């Protein structure tokens, strides 16, 4: 078994699907940021009942993603602790069909979106979300109230919970292969920032989810995957569709129809 100090481990699609279950992914993330932990510690950080996690830990062990790391003395008793078998995991799709790879990736992203929705929903229910606009209004109200009651408090920074604590961005644009690699590097930087935040004054638990996906339009865009011409650039002239030459039957039928039309006209005149 590998220990947590090892680097990234490539795992089979079947193991990746096990890991991408919303609850099991939360368990793995808890172990990644906490290190060797007991079921009670995992349950506390992911806010789930401890007795529901044993089966998920068992499945993660069967997939080779988690291993038992001994026991820890807790008063008169001893509690078992678990740890990841690697620092992080990536899916290895070599040797599998493109169809299986895409189904597995789509299912993984869908599960992570569900976990993110649960986190944001719970935070919203607790009225714990502060966006930039909300924070501005709250700060202004707090400042006005402070000045009215105590002029010496004017300009005092608002409490941390009144500052923006929610970030949301949606971008639609073009990326070159080099640009995509740059975005991936920025996402890795986010992981590094979050990894060192634990234990620092004022830090609290956050969840981030970033998805960078190619866009495939089914209708309306003509299947174009390249950017339109920039302003000032001449658009390429559209090629004229060649007119189909009439077939021999069409050539022979055309005069006949004209003859019938002329004959009908003469009859009407007479």
Secondary structure, 3 states (H helix, E strand, C coil): CCCCCCCEEEEEHHHHHHHCCHHHHHHHHHHHHHCCEEHHHHHHHHCCCHHHCHHHHHHHHHCCCEEEEEEEEECCEEEEEEEECCCEEEEECCCCCHHHHHHHHHHHHHHHHHHHHHHHHHHHHCCCCCCHHHHHHHHHHHHHHHHHHCHHHCCCCCCHHHCCCCCCCCCCCCCCHHHHHHHHHHHHHHHHHHHCCCCCCCCCCCCCCCCCCCCCCCCCCCCCCCCCCCCCCCCCCCCCCCCCCCCHHHHHHHHHHHHHHHHHHHHHHC
